[in-house]
Amino acid sequence: MARRRREFSAFSLAFLDIMSCGFGAVVLLFLIIKHNVDAYVPVVNTTPDLSSEVSLLEEEILQGKDNLAKLHNTVSDIDDQTAIAKGLARRIMDEIREVAGNTEALANSNQDADMEKLKADLKKLAAQKQRLEKETQNTGKDTRSFVGEGNREYLTGLKLGGKRILVLLDVSASMLDKTIVNIIRRRNMTGKQRLNSRKWQQALQTVDWISTRFPVDSQYQIYTFNTETKSVLANTRGQWLEVKDLQQLNGAIEKLKEVIPAGGTNLATAFDYASKLRPLPDNIYLLTDGLPTQGRKPPRGTTVTGKQRLQLFEQALNKLPQGVPVNIILSPMEGDPMAASAFWRLAQLTRGAFMSPTEDWP
């Protein structure tokens, strides 16, 4: 059998191979051309620009040079001023030496004149001393003598002075002691035992001390008060006594030492008698230990409360003469806490003094 001839086809295997090779060559050529384009892309320069910082540093250098030049000028000025100051110091020292020499020479030349002037000054001082001694004789310190324990001198805030001086001494039973129990106990003792009470003796010594400070040319009066007010010297109530009459004054102090504390306290009567003195006193010295226990009317009960005592004190103030300083010496007393503040307020309102003495005063 005869062999069949193969037909020719344009799309045979050989043709496809040629087309594939051609396409691959085109793709290869495209890739090569793209790579070369990327390879020749210009590279951007990313190095920072430092020109501005360099300019700033150059300006700082210039400013530093200017400051250095100014510093050199300042140092030069200081050196000049130092030299001037040294020169002035030398001139001053020379002037001091010159003045010292002149002073020494002047002192030597005027020594006799200075001695005469010193003698004249001494004579003037002696004359002033004599005059002061004469004036001192008119003060109350030398009126009478009072010596405390150990010859002590005492400083107080009391205003010791005035032409007319009134002493009001509380002689109620509470002046026997500072505790209520001891007051009741001493109240039932003999008169001599009551007179020896430490608190009462302190009150008597205080009046004695005040009397030694009376000015010689002044007048005085001493009243004692409990439920009634009396003059320490009989038949002298309402009268001013002369301090310069030392015999009478000493007699008043001695008479006062015979008084025995007893009864209650009526401050209104004491202030009432003070207001009746003519002329009015210049100073009042009130020696007491608490608020009053009686007024114009006798108390209804056997005891008086603190509030009632304060009311009695306010009533007594209505009898007090106006414009007279009241100097208060308040002795200690148990069970009367409002007394200190009330009497201190009275001293402040009248421009007087207030003190609460210690056990060893005066």
C-alpha positions as CSV (number, residue, x, y, z in Angstrom):
1,M,0.0,0.0,0.0
2,A,1.3,3.3,-1.0
3,R,2.3,5.7,1.8
4,R,0.1,8.8,2.3
5,R,1.8,12.1,2.0
6,R,1.6,14.5,4.9
7,E,-0.2,17.7,4.3
8,F,1.6,21.1,4.8
9,S,0.2,23.3,7.5
10,A,1.2,26.9,8.3
11,F,0.7,26.2,12.0
12,S,3.0,23.3,12.3
13,L,5.3,22.7,15.3
14,A,8.3,24.4,13.8
15,F,6.3,27.6,13.2
16,L,5.1,27.7,16.8
17,D,8.7,27.3,18.0
18,I,9.9,30.2,15.9
19,M,7.1,32.4,17.2
20,S,7.8,31.4,20.8
21,C,11.4,32.2,20.5
22,G,10.6,35.6,18.9
23,F,8.2,36.5,21.7
24,G,10.7,35.5,24.3
25,A,13.3,37.7,22.6
26,V,10.9,40.6,22.7
27,V,10.2,40.1,26.4
28,L,13.9,39.8,27.2
29,L,14.6,43.0,25.3
30,F,11.9,44.8,27.2
31,L,13.3,43.7,30.6
32,I,16.8,44.8,29.6
33,I,15.6,48.2,28.5
34,K,13.5,48.7,31.8
35,H,16.5,47.8,34.1
36,N,18.7,50.2,32.3
37,V,16.2,53.0,32.8
38,D,16.0,52.3,36.6
39,A,19.8,52.2,36.7
40,Y,20.0,55.7,35.4
41,V,17.5,57.4,37.7
42,P,19.4,60.4,39.3
43,V,20.1,60.0,43.1
44,V,18.9,62.8,45.3
45,N,21.5,64.3,47.6
46,T,20.2,64.0,51.2
47,T,23.2,65.7,53.0
48,P,21.8,68.4,55.5
49,D,22.6,72.0,54.8
50,L,24.8,73.3,57.7
51,S,25.4,76.8,56.5
52,S,22.9,78.4,58.9
53,E,24.6,76.8,61.9
54,V,28.0,77.9,60.7
55,S,26.7,81.5,60.4
56,L,25.3,81.3,64.0
57,L,28.6,80.1,65.4
58,E,30.4,82.8,63.6
59,E,28.1,85.4,65.2
60,E,28.7,84.0,68.6
61,I,32.4,84.1,68.1
62,L,32.2,87.7,67.2
63,Q,30.1,88.5,70.2
64,G,32.5,86.7,72.5
65,K,35.4,88.8,71.1
66,D,33.4,91.9,71.8
67,N,32.7,90.8,75.4
68,L,36.3,90.0,75.9
69,A,37.3,93.4,74.7
70,K,34.8,95.0,77.1
71,L,36.2,92.9,80.0
72,H,39.7,94.1,79.3
73,N,38.5,97.7,79.3
74,T,36.7,97.1,82.7
75,V,39.8,95.6,84.2
76,S,41.8,98.5,83.1
77,D,39.3,100.9,84.6
78,I,39.3,99.0,87.9
79,D,43.1,99.2,88.0
80,D,42.9,103.0,87.5
81,Q,40.4,103.3,90.3
82,T,42.5,101.2,92.6
83,A,45.5,103.4,92.0
84,I,43.4,106.5,92.7
85,A,42.0,105.0,95.9
86,K,45.5,104.2,97.1
87,G,46.6,107.7,96.5
88,L,43.6,109.1,98.4
89,A,44.3,106.7,101.3
90,R,47.9,108.0,101.5
91,R,46.6,111.6,101.5
92,I,44.1,110.8,104.3
93,M,46.7,109.1,106.4
94,D,48.9,112.1,106.0
95,E,46.1,114.4,107.1
96,I,45.3,112.2,110.1
97,R,48.9,112.3,111.2
98,E,48.8,116.1,110.8
99,V,45.6,116.5,112.8
100,A,46.8,114.1,115.5
101,G,49.9,116.2,115.9
102,N,47.9,119.4,116.1
103,T,45.5,117.9,118.6
104,E,48.4,116.8,120.8
105,A,49.9,120.3,120.7
106,L,46.5,121.9,121.4
107,A,45.9,119.6,124.3
108,N,49.2,120.5,125.8
109,S,48.6,124.2,125.3
110,N,45.0,124.1,126.7
111,Q,45.5,121.7,129.6
112,D,45.3,124.5,132.2
113,A,42.1,125.9,130.7
114,D,40.5,122.4,130.7
115,M,41.4,122.0,134.3
116,E,39.7,125.2,135.2
117,K,36.6,124.2,133.2
118,L,36.5,120.9,134.9
119,K,36.6,122.6,138.3
120,A,33.7,124.8,137.3
121,D,31.7,121.8,136.2
122,L,32.3,120.1,139.5
123,K,31.1,123.2,141.3
124,K,27.9,123.1,139.2
125,L,27.4,119.4,139.9
126,A,27.8,120.0,143.7
127,A,25.3,122.8,143.6
128,Q,22.8,120.6,141.7
129,K,23.4,117.8,144.2
130,Q,22.5,120.1,147.1
131,R,19.4,121.3,145.2
132,L,18.3,117.7,144.5
133,E,18.8,116.8,148.2
134,K,16.6,119.7,149.2
135,E,13.9,118.6,146.8
136,T,14.2,115.0,147.9
137,Q,13.4,116.1,151.4
138,N,9.9,117.0,150.1
139,T,9.3,113.6,148.7
140,G,7.4,110.8,150.6
141,K,10.3,108.4,150.7
142,D,11.9,110.2,153.6
143,T,8.7,110.9,155.6
144,R,9.0,107.8,157.7
145,S,11.3,104.7,157.7
146,F,10.2,101.2,156.8
147,V,12.6,98.3,156.7
148,G,11.4,95.0,155.2
149,E,13.0,91.6,155.7
150,G,16.7,91.9,154.8
151,N,16.5,95.7,154.3
152,R,15.1,95.2,150.8
153,E,14.0,97.9,148.5
154,Y,10.8,97.3,146.5
155,L,9.7,98.3,143.1
156,T,6.0,98.4,142.4
157,G,3.6,99.9,139.9
158,L,1.8,101.9,142.5
159,K,1.5,105.6,141.8
160,L,2.7,106.9,145.2
161,G,1.9,110.6,145.2
162,G,-0.7,113.3,145.3
163,K,-1.6,116.2,147.6
164,R,-4.4,114.3,149.3
165,I,-4.1,110.5,149.7
166,L,-6.8,108.2,151.0
167,V,-6.1,104.7,152.3
168,L,-9.1,102.3,152.5
169,L,-8.3,99.1,154.5
170,D,-10.6,96.1,154.5
171,V,-10.9,94.9,158.1
172,S,-13.5,92.2,157.5
173,A,-13.1,88.6,158.9
174,S,-11.9,87.4,155.5
175,M,-8.6,89.3,156.1
176,L,-7.6,86.7,158.7
177,D,-6.7,84.0,156.1
178,K,-6.8,83.1,152.5
179,T,-8.9,79.9,152.9
180,I,-12.5,79.8,154.1
181,V,-11.8,76.9,156.6
182,N,-9.0,78.8,158.3
183,I,-11.1,82.1,158.3
184,I,-13.8,80.3,160.2
185,R,-11.3,78.7,162.5
186,R,-9.4,82.0,163.2
187,R,-12.7,83.9,163.7
188,N,-13.3,81.9,166.8
189,M,-9.8,82.5,168.3
190,T,-8.8,85.2,170.8
191,G,-8.1,88.7,169.7
192,K,-4.4,88.4,170.0
193,Q,-4.3,85.2,167.8
194,R,-6.4,87.0,165.2
195,L,-4.0,90.0,165.2
196,N,-1.1,87.6,164.6
197,S,-2.7,86.3,161.4
198,R,-0.1,86.3,158.6
199,K,-2.5,87.8,156.1
200,W,-3.6,90.6,158.4
201,Q,0.0,91.4,159.4
202,Q,0.9,91.7,155.7
203,A,-2.0,94.1,155.2
204,L,-0.8,96.2,158.2
205,Q,2.8,96.3,156.9
206,T,1.5,97.3,153.5
207,V,-0.3,100.3,154.9
208,D,2.9,101.1,156.9
209,W,4.9,100.9,153.7
210,I,2.5,103.2,151.8
211,S,2.6,105.8,154.6
212,T,6.4,106.1,154.4
213,R,5.9,107.2,150.7
214,F,3.6,110.0,151.5
215,P,5.0,113.4,150.3
216,V,5.9,115.6,153.2
217,D,3.7,118.5,152.0
218,S,0.7,116.3,151.4
219,Q,-2.4,115.3,153.4
220,Y,-3.8,111.8,154.2
221,Q,-6.7,109.9,155.7
222,I,-6.9,106.2,156.6
223,Y,-10.3,104.6,156.7
224,T,-11.0,101.0,157.8
225,F,-14.2,99.3,156.5
226,N,-16.1,96.1,157.1
227,T,-19.9,96.5,157.6
228,E,-19.2,100.1,158.4
229,T,-16.5,102.6,157.7
230,K,-14.4,104.3,160.4
231,S,-11.4,106.6,160.5
232,V,-8.4,105.0,162.2
233,L,-8.0,108.1,164.4
234,A,-11.2,108.9,166.4
235,N,-13.1,112.1,165.5
236,T,-11.1,112.7,162.3
237,R,-13.5,111.2,159.8
238,G,-14.1,113.6,156.9
239,Q,-10.9,115.5,157.7
240,W,-7.6,115.6,155.9
241,L,-4.5,115.1,158.2
242,E,-1.1,116.6,157.7
243,V,1.7,114.2,156.7
244,K,4.3,116.6,158.2
245,D,2.8,115.9,161.7
246,L,4.9,112.7,162.1
247,Q,3.7,112.1,165.6
248,Q,0.1,112.0,164.5
249,L,1.0,109.8,161.5
250,N,2.9,107.3,163.7
251,G,0.0,107.3,166.1
252,A,-2.4,106.4,163.2
253,I,-0.2,103.5,162.2
254,E,0.1,102.2,165.8
255,K,-3.7,102.6,166.3
256,L,-4.3,100.6,163.1
257,K,-2.3,97.7,164.6
258,E,-4.9,97.4,167.3
259,V,-7.8,96.8,164.9
260,I,-9.1,93.2,164.9
261,P,-10.7,92.0,161.6
262,A,-14.4,91.0,161.9
263,G,-17.7,91.0,160.1
264,G,-18.6,91.3,156.4
265,T,-17.4,93.6,153.7
266,N,-19.4,96.7,152.6
267,L,-17.4,98.5,149.9
268,A,-20.2,100.9,149.1
269,T,-19.9,102.7,152.5
270,A,-16.2,103.1,152.1
271,F,-16.6,104.7,148.6
272,D,-19.4,106.8,149.9
273,Y,-17.2,108.3,152.7
274,A,-14.4,108.8,150.2
275,S,-16.8,110.9,148.0
276,K,-17.7,113.1,151.0
277,L,-14.1,114.2,151.6
278,R,-13.5,117.8,150.6
279,P,-11.5,118.4,148.6
280,L,-11.7,115.0,146.9
281,P,-8.6,112.7,147.2
282,D,-6.0,112.7,144.5
283,N,-5.2,109.0,145.0
284,I,-7.0,106.2,146.7
285,Y,-5.2,103.0,147.9
286,L,-7.7,100.2,148.4
287,L,-6.4,97.1,150.3
288,T,-8.9,94.2,150.2
289,D,-9.1,90.5,149.4
290,G,-12.3,90.1,147.5
291,L,-15.6,91.4,146.3
292,P,-18.1,92.9,148.9
293,T,-20.5,90.6,150.7
294,Q,-22.9,93.4,151.8
295,G,-24.6,96.4,150.3
296,R,-27.2,99.0,151.3
297,K,-29.4,96.2,152.6
298,P,-28.3,93.3,154.8
299,P,-28.2,89.9,152.9
300,R,-31.2,87.7,153.2
301,G,-29.3,84.4,153.8
302,T,-26.1,83.4,155.5
303,T,-24.2,83.0,152.2
304,V,-23.6,85.2,149.2
305,T,-23.0,83.8,145.7
306,G,-20.4,85.0,143.3
307,K,-22.9,86.6,141.1
308,Q,-24.4,88.5,144.1
309,R,-21.0,89.7,145.1
310,L,-20.3,91.0,141.7
311,Q,-23.7,92.9,141.7
312,L,-22.7,94.4,145.1
313,F,-19.4,95.5,143.6
314,E,-21.2,97.3,140.7
315,Q,-23.5,99.0,143.2
316,A,-20.5,100.2,145.2
317,L,-18.9,101.8,142.1
318,N,-21.8,104.2,141.9
319,K,-20.6,105.7,145.2
320,L,-17.0,106.1,144.0
321,P,-15.9,109.7,143.3
322,Q,-15.3,110.4,139.7
323,G,-11.9,111.1,138.3
324,V,-9.9,109.7,141.2
325,P,-7.3,107.0,140.5
326,V,-7.9,103.8,142.6
327,N,-4.7,101.8,143.3
328,I,-5.7,98.3,144.4
329,I,-3.7,95.8,146.4
330,L,-5.6,92.6,146.3
331,S,-4.7,89.9,148.9
332,P,-5.4,86.2,148.0
333,M,-8.8,84.8,148.9
334,E,-10.3,81.4,148.2
335,G,-13.7,81.0,146.5
336,D,-13.8,84.5,144.8
337,P,-12.5,84.0,141.3
338,M,-14.1,87.1,139.8
339,A,-12.5,89.5,142.2
340,A,-9.2,89.8,140.4
341,S,-10.7,90.7,137.0
342,A,-13.3,93.1,138.6
343,F,-10.7,95.0,140.6
344,W,-8.2,95.0,137.7
345,R,-10.9,96.5,135.5
346,L,-11.6,99.2,138.2
347,A,-7.9,100.1,138.2
348,Q,-7.8,100.4,134.5
349,L,-11.0,102.6,134.3
350,T,-9.7,105.0,136.9
351,R,-6.1,105.0,135.6
352,G,-4.8,103.5,138.8
353,A,-2.6,100.5,139.5
354,F,-3.3,96.9,140.4
355,M,-1.1,94.4,142.2
356,S,-1.5,91.2,144.0
357,P,1.4,90.9,146.5
358,T,3.4,87.8,147.2
359,E,3.4,86.4,150.7
360,D,6.7,88.0,151.7
361,W,5.8,91.6,150.5
362,P,6.4,94.2,151.7
